[in-house]
């Protein structure tokens, strides 16, 4: 039996290893991907951005550690970047090519990327992330906001090996230098037509209300019950745009239907809290209804001491009432 001399065996081993390397070629494709901006309060959204990274629509098989060359371009095709809510309203946003959110993508503009933009996913996958961030100022109803972004990817990726010997994975129509011309620079001379990808962006906006500090109601000091004047109190509330809510005052600590009561020891002084008409009592069973605008709203209430009750002993009369905003 003839044996292959040792030098030939070494050469065959090298060729076999090269064959294995070429079989591990990276295969890239454009796909539909997602960027989830998470959940934010409707009252936070106007002044605080929501941002997140997600797959940019270009994924490749293979290992990032073996990639020895990558030329990438991406073009934003969508003219308007806006998320539309299922209850109405819209939230504009921007798309970026970098994690620092400094390279904003503009419609029709082509950005050049590189190997540093590649991201390993799982054990054997590569992705090119893009980054979305909401713009400030959106005053919208609660709901789920979604939008779709169209981009076009162009690529030439060397999965492993020396550049001029590489079997490049390229997007449609890409033309590169060949042979020794590609040893140091394999930048495509023609980027071709690229491949379309779509990115779905999602943001959940929750409803919320904010209640400003409510100042104490002070009836002042009088000798006779009939001399106490009514007091008008203003409550400032900020609730989600278009969200219905109610304002209801509790019965206080000394309630005896139908009156709330101020207390000084064992003595009681009857009073109530009314709508601006001074007639309709406001409590948790009959709250004051309103609809939020996303901005601060002022509501007036009147506190009136019952002038028909008997005079009470001298003292400081106090009650504590809870104001509840329900939405």
C-alpha positions in Angstrom: 0.0 0.0 0.0 1.4 3.4 -1.0 1.7 6.0 1.8 1.4 9.7 1.3 4.8 11.3 2.4 4.6 13.5 5.5 4.7 16.8 3.7 1.7 15.8 1.6 -0.2 14.7 4.7 0.5 18.2 6.2 -0.8 19.9 3.1 -3.9 17.8 3.1 -4.6 18.6 6.7 -4.3 22.3 5.9 -6.7 22.0 3.0 -9.2 20.1 5.2 -9.1 22.7 7.9 -9.7 25.4 5.3 -12.6 23.5 4.0 -14.1 23.3 7.4 -13.6 27.1 7.8 -15.4 27.8 4.6 -18.3 25.6 5.6 -18.9 27.9 8.6 -19.8 30.8 6.3 -22.0 33.5 7.7 -25.4 33.7 6.1 -27.1 37.1 6.5 -30.8 38.0 5.9 -33.1 40.9 6.6 -36.1 40.1 8.9 -38.9 41.8 10.7 -37.7 42.8 14.2 -38.9 44.6 17.3 -37.9 47.4 19.6 -39.8 47.5 22.8 -39.7 50.9 24.5 -41.4 49.4 27.6 -44.0 51.2 29.8 -44.1 54.8 31.0 -46.6 57.0 32.7 -48.6 59.5 30.6 -47.5 62.3 33.0 -43.8 61.3 32.7 -43.8 61.0 28.9 -43.8 64.7 28.1 -40.7 65.4 30.0 -38.7 62.2 30.1 -37.7 60.1 27.1 -38.2 56.3 26.7 -35.4 54.6 24.9 -34.4 51.0 24.0 -32.2 49.0 21.7 -33.5 46.2 19.4 -32.5 44.2 16.4 -32.3 46.4 13.4 -33.6 43.9 10.9 -30.3 42.4 9.8 -29.3 39.1 11.3 -26.5 36.6 10.4 -25.7 33.1 11.4 -22.2 32.2 12.6 -19.9 33.4 15.3 -19.0 37.1 15.8 -15.6 36.0 17.1 -14.7 34.6 13.7 -15.8 37.6 11.6 -12.7 39.3 10.1 -14.3 41.9 8.0 -17.6 43.7 7.8 -18.9 46.6 5.6 -22.4 47.8 6.4 -24.7 50.5 5.3 -28.3 51.3 6.3 -30.8 53.7 4.8 -33.9 54.9 6.7 -36.8 54.8 4.3 -39.7 56.0 6.5 -40.4 59.7 6.2 -42.2 60.0 9.6 -41.3 58.2 12.8 -44.4 58.2 15.0 -46.1 55.8 17.3 -49.9 55.7 17.1 -52.1 54.8 20.1 -55.0 52.5 20.1 -57.0 55.1 22.0 -55.8 58.0 19.8 -52.8 60.2 20.1 -49.3 59.9 18.7 -45.8 59.9 20.1 -42.9 60.9 17.7 -39.6 59.2 18.1 -36.2 59.0 16.6 -34.0 56.1 15.4 -30.3 56.0 16.1 -27.4 53.8 14.9 -25.4 54.1 18.1 -26.0 53.2 21.7 -25.1 56.8 22.8 -28.1 58.1 20.8 -25.9 60.7 19.0 -26.2 59.4 15.4 -29.8 60.1 14.5 -31.1 58.5 11.3 -32.8 60.8 8.8 -35.2 59.7 6.1 -33.3 59.0 2.8 -29.9 59.3 4.5 -27.4 56.4 4.2 -25.2 55.7 7.2 -22.0 53.7 7.0 -21.4 51.2 9.8 -18.7 48.5 10.5 -17.7 45.5 12.5 -18.1 47.4 15.8 -21.8 47.7 15.2 -22.2 43.9 15.1 -23.7 42.2 18.2 -23.5 38.5 19.1 -26.9 37.0 19.9 -27.2 33.6 21.5 -24.5 31.0 20.9 -24.3 31.3 17.1 -25.8 34.4 15.7 -25.0 38.0 14.8 -27.3 41.1 14.7 -26.9 44.8 14.0 -28.9 46.7 16.7 -30.6 50.0 16.2 -31.9 52.3 18.9 -35.2 54.1 19.4 -36.0 57.0 21.7 -39.2 59.1 22.1 -39.2 62.8 21.6 -40.3 65.1 24.5 -43.6 66.8 24.7 -46.2 64.1 23.9 -49.4 64.6 25.9 -51.4 61.6 25.0 -54.1 59.2 26.3 -53.2 55.9 28.0 -52.8 53.0 25.6 -50.5 50.9 23.5 -48.6 52.9 20.9 -47.0 51.1 17.9 -45.3 52.0 14.7 -43.3 50.4 11.8 -40.0 51.6 10.4 -38.7 50.6 7.0 -34.9 50.5 6.4 -32.7 49.1 3.7 -29.5 47.2 4.6 -26.4 46.8 2.5 -23.6 44.5 3.6 -20.5 42.5 2.9 -19.3 40.3 5.7 -16.3 38.0 5.9 -17.1 35.1 8.3 -13.4 34.2 8.8 -10.0 34.0 7.2 -7.9 36.4 5.2 -9.9 39.1 3.5 -8.7 38.4 -0.1 -9.4 34.6 0.3 -12.7 35.1 2.0 -16.1 33.9 0.7 -18.0 37.1 1.4 -21.7 37.1 2.3 -23.1 40.2 0.6 -26.5 41.9 0.0 -27.9 41.9 -3.5 -25.7 43.6 -6.1 -22.7 44.3 -4.0 -19.4 44.5 -5.9 -16.0 44.3 -4.1 -12.3 44.4 -5.2 -10.9 41.0 -5.8 -7.6 39.2 -5.3 -4.7 41.2 -3.9 -6.7 44.4 -4.2 -8.8 43.2 -1.3 -5.9 42.4 1.1 -6.1 45.8 2.9 -9.4 47.3 1.7 -12.4 45.3 0.5 -14.9 48.2 0.7 -17.5 47.6 -2.0 -17.2 49.7 -5.2 -20.9 49.1 -5.8 -23.3 48.7 -3.0 -26.1 47.3 -5.1 -29.8 47.4 -4.3 -29.7 46.3 -0.7 -32.4 44.4 1.1 -35.6 45.8 2.8 -36.2 45.2 6.5 -39.0 46.4 8.8 -38.8 47.2 12.5 -41.9 47.3 14.8 -41.6 49.8 17.7 -43.9 49.6 20.7 -44.6 51.8 23.8 -47.2 51.3 26.5 -48.5 54.5 28.2 -50.3 54.1 31.5 -52.8 56.4 33.1 -52.0 58.5 36.1 -53.0 61.4 38.3 -51.1 63.8 40.4 -52.6 65.8 43.3 -51.0 69.0 44.6 -50.7 69.7 48.3 -54.1 70.8 49.7 -53.8 73.7 52.1 -55.8 73.6 55.3 -59.1 75.3 55.5 -59.1 77.9 58.2 -62.5 79.4 59.2 -60.8 82.0 61.5 -62.1 83.0 64.9 -65.6 84.2 65.7 -67.7 84.5 68.8 -71.0 83.2 67.3 -71.5 80.3 64.9 -73.6 82.4 62.5 -70.6 84.8 62.0 -68.3 82.2 60.3 -68.0 82.9 56.6 -67.8 80.2 54.0 -64.3 79.3 52.7 -63.4 78.5 49.1 -60.7 76.0 48.5 -58.9 75.2 45.3 -57.6 71.8 44.4 -55.1 71.4 41.6 -55.0 68.0 39.8 -53.2 66.7 36.8 -54.5 63.5 35.2 -54.0 61.7 31.9 -55.3 63.3 28.8 -59.0 62.2 28.1 -59.0 60.0 31.2 -62.1 60.3 33.4 -61.6 60.8 37.1 -63.5 61.8 40.2 -62.6 63.9 43.3 -64.3 62.8 46.5 -63.8 64.1 50.1 -64.1 61.6 53.0 -66.5 62.1 55.9 -63.7 63.1 58.3 -63.1 61.9 61.8 -66.3 63.0 63.5 -69.0 62.4 61.0 -72.7 62.3 62.0 -75.0 62.1 59.0 -75.5 64.3 57.1 -72.8 66.5 58.7 -69.1 66.5 59.0 -68.0 67.9 62.3 -65.1 69.9 63.7 -64.2 68.7 67.2 -62.8 70.4 70.3 -62.7 67.8 73.0 -66.3 66.5 73.4 -67.7 69.6 71.6 -68.7 69.5 67.9 -69.2 72.1 65.2 -71.1 71.0 62.1 -69.9 71.8 58.6 -69.8 70.4 55.1 -67.9 70.5 51.8 -69.8 71.5 48.7 -69.4 72.0 45.0 -69.1 75.7 43.9 -72.9 76.0 44.0 -72.7 75.8 47.8 -75.6 73.4 47.8 -74.4 70.0 46.5 -72.3 68.1 49.1 -69.2 66.4 47.9 -68.2 63.0 49.4 -66.9 59.7 48.2 -70.4 58.5 47.5 -71.1 61.6 45.4 -67.7 62.7 44.0 -67.0 65.5 41.6 -66.5 64.1 38.1 -63.9 65.5 35.6 -61.9 64.6 32.5 -58.1 64.9 32.5 -56.3 67.1 30.0 -52.7 66.0 30.8 -52.2 69.5 32.2 -52.9 70.9 35.7 -56.6 71.6 36.3 -58.0 73.6 39.2 -61.3 72.7 41.0 -63.0 74.9 43.6 -64.9 73.6 46.6 -66.7 75.4 49.4 -66.5 74.6 53.1 -69.5 76.0 55.0 -70.3 75.9 58.8 -74.0 75.2 59.5 -75.2 78.6 60.7 -78.4 77.1 62.2 -76.7 75.1 64.9 -76.4 76.3 68.5 -73.4 78.2 69.6 -70.5 76.2 70.9 -68.0 76.7 73.7 -64.8 78.5 73.1 -62.0 76.3 71.7 -60.0 75.3 68.7 -62.1 72.9 66.5 -60.4 70.5 64.1 -61.2 67.8 61.6 -59.1 65.8 59.1 -60.6 64.9 55.8 -59.1 62.7 53.1 -59.4 63.8 49.4 -59.4 60.8 47.1 -58.7 61.0 43.3 -60.1 58.0 41.6 -59.3 57.2 38.0 
